[in-house]
Amino acid sequence: MAQKKIRVLIGKPGLDGHDRGAKVVARALRDAGMEVVYTGLHRSPEEIVETAIQEDVDAIGLSVLSGAHMTLLPRVVELLKEQKVDDILVFGGGVIPEEDRQLLLSQGIKEVFVPGNATQRTIEFLKEHFGERNGAHKVS
């Protein structure tokens, strides 16, 4: 069986202009052997989903610091379902209160990481989900 690297899109949806955390996560994922696509700032959920499909990613990580996480993150999950590609794992990060985290998890977001979480937790989460080692997972 061949080894396929985990492909992760890191997106900054909405009007939030702070991307340092997203870039730190993107770099950590790359350093862990994953392929990372970074969309840049101010992307719409539609743009993020379109890019995710074009890039054939396994996961989408969304960084939101603007407070719009309850709108933007579920919208990405909804668009993936509409496009019939709801096998793409979606996770979020940013300033997200615990009560909102629980709601997001119930709406299809697989995990939420907040400031202060070590990037290693995100790496381990993805590796555990995709059942692999060193940023690659088995494909038949």
Backbone as a printed PyTorch tensor [residue, N CA C, xyz], in Angstrom:
tensor([[[  0.8260,  -1.1860,   0.0000],
         [  0.0000,   0.0000,   0.0000],
         [  0.8680,   1.2480,   0.0000]],

        [[  0.4600,   2.2120,  -0.7620],
         [  1.1850,   3.4770,  -0.8250],
         [  0.8370,   4.3490,   0.3770]],

        [[  1.7130,   5.2710,   0.6770],
         [  1.4690,   6.2420,   1.7400],
         [  1.0920,   7.5800,   1.1050]],

        [[ -0.0250,   8.1230,   1.5140],
         [ -0.4800,   9.4110,   1.0040],
         [ -0.4120,  10.4120,   2.1520]],

        [[  0.2300,  11.5360,   1.9220],
         [  0.3100,  12.5520,   2.9670],
         [ -1.0700,  13.1290,   3.2460]],

        [[ -1.2950,  13.4450,   4.5050],
         [ -2.5350,  14.1260,   4.8780],
         [ -2.4830,  15.5250,   4.2740]],

        [[ -3.5630,  15.9000,   3.5720],
         [ -3.6610,  17.2360,   2.9770],
         [ -4.6630,  18.0570,   3.7890]],

        [[ -4.2020,  19.1970,   4.2770],
         [ -5.0260,  20.0440,   5.1370],
         [ -5.0970,  21.4540,   4.5580]],

        [[ -6.3080,  21.9750,   4.4520],
         [ -6.4990,  23.3630,   4.0640],
         [ -6.6820,  24.1700,   5.3450]],

        [[ -5.9080,  25.2380,   5.4860],
         [ -6.0730,  26.1550,   6.6060],
         [ -6.7040,  27.4270,   6.0420]],

        [[ -7.8750,  27.7780,   6.5690],
         [ -8.6100,  28.9200,   6.0430],
         [ -8.9040,  29.9680,   7.0960]],

        [[ -8.9970,  31.1980,   6.6350],
         [ -9.3580,  32.3400,   7.4730],
         [-10.6560,  32.9360,   6.9120]],

        [[-11.7950,  32.3920,   7.3210],
         [-13.0570,  32.9090,   6.7870],
         [-13.4600,  34.2310,   7.4270]],

        [[-14.2400,  34.9950,   6.6830],
         [-14.7930,  36.2250,   7.2370],
         [-13.8430,  37.3950,   7.2000]],

        [[-14.1350,  38.3600,   8.0490],
         [-13.4260,  39.6380,   8.0200],
         [-12.2420,  39.7150,   8.9760]],

        [[-11.9920,  38.6580,   9.7100],
         [-10.8830,  38.6120,  10.6570],
         [ -9.5530,  38.7920,   9.9260]],

        [[ -8.7450,  39.7650,  10.3520],
         [ -7.4860,  40.0450,   9.6890],
         [ -6.2600,  39.5670,  10.4370]],

        [[ -6.4490,  38.7400,  11.4630],
         [ -5.3220,  38.2580,  12.2520],
         [ -5.0260,  36.8160,  11.8640]],

        [[ -3.8630,  36.5960,  11.2700],
         [ -3.5670,  35.2450,  10.7810],
         [ -2.3100,  34.6110,  11.3630]],

        [[ -1.7600,  35.1950,  12.3920],
         [ -0.5330,  34.6330,  12.9610],
         [ -0.7470,  33.2010,  13.4490]],

        [[ -1.8410,  32.9680,  14.1810],
         [ -2.1240,  31.6310,  14.6970],
         [ -2.3160,  30.6210,  13.5780]],

        [[ -3.0280,  31.0220,  12.5290],
         [ -3.2600,  30.1300,  11.3920],
         [ -1.9320,  29.7610,  10.7380]],

        [[ -1.0420,  30.7250,  10.6180],
         [  0.2580,  30.4600,  10.0110],
         [  1.1210,  29.5660,  10.8910]],

        [[  1.0190,  29.7300,  12.2010],
         [  1.7610,  28.8780,  13.1320],
         [  1.2780,  27.4330,  13.0000]],

        [[ -0.0420,  27.2400,  12.9420],
         [ -0.6000,  25.8910,  12.7990],
         [ -0.1950,  25.2970,  11.4500]],

        [[ -0.3090,  26.0980,  10.3860],
         [  0.0650,  25.6130,   9.0510],
         [  1.5220,  25.1390,   9.0370]],

        [[  2.3980,  25.9050,   9.6350],
         [  3.8210,  25.5420,   9.6800],
         [  4.0480,  24.2690,  10.4840]],

        [[  3.3590,  24.1490,  11.6170],
         [  3.5020,  22.9580,  12.4590],
         [  3.0280,  21.7080,  11.7190]],

        [[  1.9240,  21.8230,  10.9860],
         [  1.4180,  20.6780,  10.2210],
         [  2.4020,  20.2900,   9.1230]],

        [[  2.9680,  21.2850,   8.4430],
         [  3.9800,  21.0050,   7.4110],
         [  5.1900,  20.3060,   8.0300]],

        [[  5.6420,  20.8440,   9.1600],
         [  6.7980,  20.2590,   9.8390],
         [  6.5270,  18.8240,  10.2810]],

        [[  5.2490,  18.4830,  10.4800],
         [  4.8680,  17.1200,  10.8830],
         [  4.6800,  16.2070,   9.6700]],

        [[  4.9700,  16.7180,   8.4700],
         [  4.9200,  15.8930,   7.2770],
         [  3.6350,  15.9720,   6.4760]],

        [[  2.7530,  16.8770,   6.8430],
         [  1.4940,  17.0180,   6.1090],
         [  1.6360,  18.0480,   4.9970]],

        [[  0.7770,  17.9270,   3.9930],
         [  0.7110,  18.9360,   2.9400],
         [ -0.3310,  19.9590,   3.3730]],

        [[  0.0170,  21.2280,   3.2730],
         [ -0.8730,  22.2860,   3.7560],
         [ -1.1390,  23.2930,   2.6510]],

        [[ -2.4070,  23.6480,   2.5060],
         [ -2.8410,  24.7050,   1.5960],
         [ -3.3720,  25.8190,   2.4860]],

        [[ -2.7980,  27.0070,   2.3750],
         [ -3.2660,  28.1500,   3.1700],
         [ -3.9880,  29.1130,   2.2380]],

        [[ -5.2360,  29.4350,   2.5620],
         [ -6.0570,  30.2500,   1.6660],
         [ -5.8180,  31.7490,   1.7970]],

        [[ -5.1880,  32.1730,   2.8640],
         [ -5.0350,  33.6050,   3.0780],
         [ -6.2440,  34.1790,   3.7930]],

        [[ -6.2250,  35.4920,   3.9580],
         [ -7.2510,  36.1910,   4.7280],
         [ -8.5310,  36.4440,   3.9410]],

        [[ -9.5930,  36.6820,   4.7020],
         [-10.8760,  37.1870,   4.1820],
         [-11.5160,  36.2970,   3.1290]],

        [[-11.5450,  35.0120,   3.3620],
         [-12.1580,  34.0820,   2.4130],
         [-13.5850,  33.7730,   2.8450]],

        [[-14.4410,  33.6180,   1.8800],
         [-15.8210,  33.2310,   2.1830],
         [-15.8650,  31.7210,   2.3860]],

        [[-16.8740,  31.2280,   3.0990],
         [-17.0200,  29.7720,   3.2180],
         [-17.0830,  29.1050,   1.8390]],

        [[-17.7280,  29.7530,   0.8820],
         [-17.8200,  29.2060,  -0.4730],
         [-16.4430,  29.0660,  -1.1180]],

        [[-15.5970,  30.0860,  -0.9570],
         [-14.2390,  30.0250,  -1.5100],
         [-13.4270,  28.9130,  -0.8500]],

        [[-13.5910,  28.7740,   0.4590],
         [-12.8420,  27.7510,   1.1940],
         [-13.2480,  26.3600,   0.7290]],

        [[-14.5530,  26.1160,   0.5940],
         [-15.0260,  24.7990,   0.1560],
         [-14.5900,  24.5290,  -1.2770]],

        [[-14.6860,  25.5250,  -2.1410],
         [-14.2520,  25.3530,  -3.5320],
         [-12.7720,  24.9820,  -3.5950]],

        [[-11.9530,  25.6790,  -2.8220],
         [-10.5150,  25.3870,  -2.8000],
         [-10.2550,  23.9990,  -2.2310]],

        [[-10.9800,  23.6310,  -1.1830],
         [-10.8050,  22.3100,  -0.5760],
         [-11.0920,  21.2010,  -1.5850]],

        [[-12.1300,  21.3800,  -2.3770],
         [-12.4770,  20.3830,  -3.3930],
         [-11.4130,  20.3500,  -4.4830]],

        [[-11.0060,  21.5210,  -4.9640],
         [ -9.9930,  21.5870,  -6.0200],
         [ -8.6730,  20.9760,  -5.5720]],

        [[ -8.3190,  21.1830,  -4.3280],
         [ -7.0350,  20.7010,  -3.7970],
         [ -7.1130,  19.2810,  -3.2370]],

        [[ -8.3040,  18.6910,  -3.2520],
         [ -8.5100,  17.3220,  -2.7820],
         [ -7.9430,  17.1170,  -1.3760]],

        [[ -8.3650,  17.9700,  -0.4400],
         [ -7.8550,  17.8980,   0.9220],
         [ -8.6160,  16.8660,   1.7420]],

        [[ -7.9660,  16.3950,   2.7900],
         [ -8.5750,  15.4690,   3.7360],
         [ -9.2780,  16.2140,   4.8650]],

        [[ -8.7840,  17.4140,   5.1700],
         [ -9.3060,  18.1670,   6.3080],
         [ -9.2410,  19.6700,   6.0280]],

        [[-10.1390,  20.3930,   6.7020],
         [-10.1590,  21.8520,   6.6440],
         [-10.0560,  22.3600,   8.0800]],

        [[ -9.0720,  23.2130,   8.3240],
         [ -8.9290,  23.8780,   9.6100],
         [ -9.2840,  25.3380,   9.4360]],

        [[-10.2300,  25.8210,  10.2280],
         [-10.7000,  27.2020,  10.1090],
         [-10.3070,  27.9850,  11.3490]],

        [[ -9.6540,  29.1100,  11.1420],
         [ -9.2350,  29.9790,  12.2300],
         [-10.1300,  31.2090,  12.2560]],

        [[-10.8230,  31.3970,  13.3920],
         [-11.7420,  32.5250,  13.5120],
         [-11.5060,  33.2310,  14.8430]],

        [[-11.1530,  34.5050,  14.7620],
         [-10.9610,  35.3130,  15.9590],
         [-11.9730,  36.4490,  16.0390]],

        [[-12.8400,  36.5650,  15.0410],
         [-13.7500,  37.7080,  14.9290],
         [-15.0540,  37.5460,  15.6990]],

        [[-15.3180,  36.3510,  16.2300],
         [-16.5810,  36.1160,  16.9120],
         [-17.6550,  35.5680,  15.9960]],

        [[-17.3440,  35.3670,  14.7260],
         [-18.3280,  34.8760,  13.7560],
         [-18.2720,  33.3580,  13.5940]],

        [[-17.6490,  32.6680,  14.5290],
         [-17.4620,  31.2160,  14.4120],
         [-18.7750,  30.4480,  14.3440]],

        [[-19.8270,  30.9190,  15.0010],
         [-21.1000,  30.1880,  15.0120],
         [-21.8190,  30.2680,  13.6650]],

        [[-21.4220,  31.2030,  12.8390],
         [-21.9870,  31.3200,  11.4960],
         [-21.0740,  30.6640,  10.4710]],

        [[-19.7840,  31.0050,  10.5210],
         [-18.8480,  30.5930,   9.4800],
         [-18.5170,  29.0970,   9.4940]],

        [[-18.2430,  28.5380,  10.6590],
         [-17.8540,  27.1310,  10.7090],
         [-18.9840,  26.2020,  10.2750]],

        [[-20.2110,  26.3620,  10.8130],
         [-21.3000,  25.4950,  10.3420],
         [-21.6110,  25.6920,   8.8530]],

        [[-21.4050,  26.8860,   8.3370],
         [-21.6580,  27.1300,   6.9130],
         [-20.7220,  26.2880,   6.0440]],

        [[-19.4750,  26.1520,   6.4380],
         [-18.5300,  25.3240,   5.6810],
         [-19.0040,  23.8690,   5.6820]],

        [[-19.4350,  23.3560,   6.8300],
         [-19.9410,  21.9820,   6.9070],
         [-21.1660,  21.8300,   6.0060]],

        [[-22.0570,  22.7990,   6.0440],
         [-23.2640,  22.7770,   5.2090],
         [-22.9220,  22.7540,   3.7240]],

        [[-21.9770,  23.5840,   3.3100],
         [-21.5730,  23.6350,   1.9020],
         [-20.9240,  22.3280,   1.4560]],

        [[-20.1420,  21.7200,   2.3250],
         [-19.5320,  20.4320,   1.9860],
         [-20.6130,  19.3820,   1.7520]],

        [[-21.6370,  19.3810,   2.6000],
         [-22.7470,  18.4360,   2.4230],
         [-23.4710,  18.6950,   1.1080]],

        [[-23.7090,  19.9710,   0.8040],
         [-24.3820,  20.3300,  -0.4500],
         [-23.5890,  19.8440,  -1.6570]],

        [[-22.2630,  19.8890,  -1.5700],
         [-21.3950,  19.4620,  -2.6670],
         [-21.1170,  17.9580,  -2.6420]],

        [[-21.7180,  17.2870,  -1.6550],
         [-21.5500,  15.8300,  -1.4920],
         [-20.0950,  15.4220,  -1.2500]],

        [[-19.3840,  16.2550,  -0.5170],
         [-18.0110,  15.9490,  -0.1140],
         [-17.8890,  16.0970,   1.4060]],

        [[-18.8900,  15.5910,   2.0980],
         [-18.8900,  15.7350,   3.5440],
         [-17.9840,  14.7400,   4.2570]],

        [[-17.1060,  14.0630,   3.4890],
         [-16.0980,  13.2120,   4.1030],
         [-14.8520,  14.0080,   4.4810]],

        [[-14.8180,  15.2900,   4.1500],
         [-13.6990,  16.1540,   4.5400],
         [-13.9120,  16.5570,   6.0000]],

        [[-12.9360,  16.2530,   6.8330],
         [-12.9940,  16.5860,   8.2530],
         [-12.8360,  18.0990,   8.4180]],

        [[-13.6590,  18.7110,   9.2780],
         [-13.5670,  20.1490,   9.5340],
         [-13.2680,  20.3640,  11.0160]],

        [[-12.2280,  21.1590,  11.2770],
         [-11.9170,  21.5330,  12.6560],
         [-11.7160,  23.0330,  12.7120]],

        [[-11.8560,  23.5780,  13.9080],
         [-11.7520,  25.0260,  14.0630],
         [-10.7730,  25.4090,  15.1410]],

        [[-10.4490,  26.6810,  15.1290],
         [ -9.5730,  27.2230,  16.1470],
         [ -9.7920,  28.7070,  16.2690]],

        [[ -9.4120,  29.2310,  17.4190],
         [ -9.5590,  30.6670,  17.6460],
         [-10.1600,  30.9290,  19.0130]],

        [[-10.6540,  32.1370,  19.1730],
         [-11.2520,  32.5510,  20.4340],
         [-12.7060,  32.0850,  20.4200]],

        [[-12.9240,  30.8800,  20.9470],
         [-14.2370,  30.2470,  20.9040],
         [-14.6000,  29.7900,  22.3170]],

        [[-15.6530,  30.3670,  22.9020],
         [-16.0580,  29.9790,  24.2670],
         [-16.4680,  28.5080,  24.3330]],

        [[-16.2950,  27.8960,  25.5020],
         [-16.5940,  26.4760,  25.6880],
         [-18.0330,  26.1370,  25.3140]],

        [[-18.9930,  26.9830,  25.6680],
         [-20.3930,  26.6720,  25.3340],
         [-20.6090,  26.6690,  23.8250]],

        [[-19.9070,  27.5330,  23.1020],
         [-19.9900,  27.5280,  21.6380],
         [-19.2810,  26.3060,  21.0650]],

        [[-18.2040,  25.8810,  21.6960],
         [-17.4670,  24.7000,  21.2550],
         [-18.4010,  23.4980,  21.2160]],

        [[-19.1620,  23.3080,  22.2740],
         [-20.0720,  22.1670,  22.3390],
         [-21.1150,  22.2210,  21.2210]],

        [[-21.6430,  23.3990,  20.9380],
         [-22.6120,  23.5550,  19.8430],
         [-21.9680,  23.2460,  18.4960]],

        [[-20.7660,  23.7390,  18.2900],
         [-20.0680,  23.4840,  17.0310],
         [-19.8170,  21.9910,  16.8300]],

        [[-19.4330,  21.3110,  17.9030],
         [-19.1980,  19.8670,  17.8060],
         [-20.4850,  19.1450,  17.4160]],

        [[-21.6170,  19.6330,  17.9180],
         [-22.9020,  19.0000,  17.5800],
         [-23.3340,  19.3250,  16.1520]],

        [[-22.6970,  20.3300,  15.5280],
         [-23.0410,  20.7410,  14.1700],
         [-22.0650,  20.2060,  13.1220]],

        [[-21.2180,  19.2600,  13.5100],
         [-20.3540,  18.6230,  12.5290],
         [-18.9030,  19.0490,  12.5460]],

        [[-18.5500,  20.0270,  13.3740],
         [-17.1370,  20.3920,  13.5280],
         [-16.5130,  19.2950,  14.3910]],

        [[-15.4090,  18.7040,  13.9420],
         [-14.8510,  17.5380,  14.6350],
         [-14.0440,  17.8790,  15.8780]],

        [[-13.4490,  19.0810,  15.9120],
         [-12.7000,  19.5110,  17.0970],
         [-12.5200,  21.0130,  17.0320]],

        [[-12.3290,  21.6130,  18.2060],
         [-12.0960,  23.0510,  18.3080],
         [-10.8780,  23.2660,  19.2030]],

        [[ -9.9120,  23.9890,  18.6800],
         [ -8.6860,  24.2960,  19.4150],
         [ -8.6890,  25.7820,  19.7460]],

        [[ -8.2960,  26.1100,  20.9660],
         [ -8.3050,  27.5050,  21.3960],
         [ -6.8800,  27.9680,  21.7100]],

        [[ -6.6740,  29.2930,  21.7710],
         [ -5.3420,  29.7960,  22.1050],
         [ -4.8350,  29.1490,  23.3930]],

        [[ -3.5760,  28.7800,  23.3690],
         [ -2.9710,  28.1080,  24.5150],
         [ -2.8340,  26.6110,  24.2880]],

        [[ -3.6280,  26.0490,  23.3540],
         [ -3.4520,  24.6370,  23.0010],
         [ -2.1420,  24.5040,  22.2350]],

        [[ -1.3880,  23.4900,  22.5500],
         [ -0.1530,  23.2430,  21.8150],
         [ -0.4990,  22.7630,  20.4070]],

        [[  0.2670,  23.2060,  19.4060],
         [  0.0290,  22.7550,  18.0340],
         [  0.1630,  21.2400,  17.9340]],

        [[  0.9030,  20.6360,  18.8370],
         [  1.0520,  19.1800,  18.8400],
         [ -0.2980,  18.4930,  19.0140]],

        [[ -1.2220,  19.1190,  19.7470],
         [ -2.5650,  18.5310,  19.9170],
         [ -3.2790,  18.4440,  18.5750]],

        [[ -3.1240,  19.4760,  17.7430],
         [ -3.7610,  19.4720,  16.4200],
         [ -3.1390,  18.3820,  15.5550]],

        [[ -1.8240,  18.2700,  15.5840],
         [ -1.1180,  17.2480,  14.8170],
         [ -1.5870,  15.8560,  15.2510]],

        [[ -1.6100,  15.6150,  16.5440],
         [ -2.0320,  14.3110,  17.0570],
         [ -3.4800,  14.0160,  16.6960]],

        [[ -4.3360,  15.0180,  16.7790],
         [ -5.7430,  14.8500,  16.4150],
         [ -5.8730,  14.3720,  14.9710]],

        [[ -5.1730,  15.0230,  14.0740],
         [ -5.2570,  14.6390,  12.6600],
         [ -4.6590,  13.2590,  12.4180]],

        [[ -3.5250,  12.9820,  13.0180],
         [ -2.8960,  11.6750,  12.8380],
         [ -3.7710,  10.5620,  13.4110]],

        [[ -4.3960,  10.7930,  14.5520],
         [ -5.2860,   9.7900,  15.1350],
         [ -6.4960,   9.5720,  14.2420]],

        [[ -7.0530,  10.6580,  13.7340],
         [ -8.2500,  10.5390,  12.9000],
         [ -7.9600,   9.7810,  11.6100]],

        [[ -6.8280,  10.0680,  11.0080],
         [ -6.4970,   9.4420,   9.7320],
         [ -5.6940,   8.1550,   9.9020]],

        [[ -5.4230,   7.7450,  11.1550],
         [ -4.7860,   6.4680,  11.4250],
         [ -3.4490,   6.2810,  10.7630]],

        [[ -2.5550,   7.1930,  10.9660],
         [ -1.2700,   7.1230,  10.2750],
         [ -0.1270,   7.5900,  11.1480]],

        [[  1.0510,   7.5840,  10.5580],
         [  2.2620,   8.0660,  11.2240],
         [  3.0190,   8.9820,  10.2870]],

        [[  3.7230,   9.9390,  10.8620],
         [  4.6040,  10.8420,  10.1100],
         [  3.8860,  11.6330,   9.0130]],

        [[  2.6410,  12.0080,   9.2460],
         [  1.9320,  12.8560,   8.2850],
         [  1.3910,  12.1360,   7.0720]],

        [[  1.5230,  10.8070,   7.0040],
         [  1.0300,  10.0590,   5.8380],
         [  0.0630,   8.9890,   6.3010]],

        [[ -0.9220,   8.7030,   5.4660],
         [ -1.8400,   7.6150,   5.7850],
         [ -1.9110,   6.6560,   4.6190]],

        [[ -2.3030,   5.4210,   4.9080],
         [ -2.3080,   4.3790,   3.8790],
         [ -3.4970,   4.5470,   2.9440]],

        [[ -3.2390,   4.3440,   1.6780],
         [ -4.2890,   4.3280,   0.6600],
         [ -4.1550,   3.0480,  -0.1350]],

        [[ -5.2870,   2.5050,  -0.5610],
         [ -5.2490,   1.2690,  -1.3470],
         [ -5.0690,   1.5590,  -2.8030]]])
